[in-house]
Amino acid sequence: MSVAFVPERLRGKAEVNQETLQRLLEENDQLIRCIVEYQSKGRATDCVQYQHILHRNLIYLATIADAAPLSTQKTTE
């Protein structure tokens, strides 16, 4: 189960910290590797569930990034 999954009753109450974000990034890395492996073996239909989890994780990370105050975001100036 993805670390990004939070039951309805707990939504908005989970603490987002560096450890959680790192675990999520590592999980995404594993998901991408799994998806690539299945695709290279011609089993593209088997990787759909992993693509869904990856998509959910990426949306979760984007939501966190959008909600972060500008002072905590790195600037590229």
Buried (B, 14 or more C-beta within 10 A) or exposed (E): EBBBEEEEEEEEEEEBEEEBBEEBEEBBEEBEEBBEEBEEEEEEEBBEEBBEBBEEBBEBBEEBEEEEEEEEEEEEE
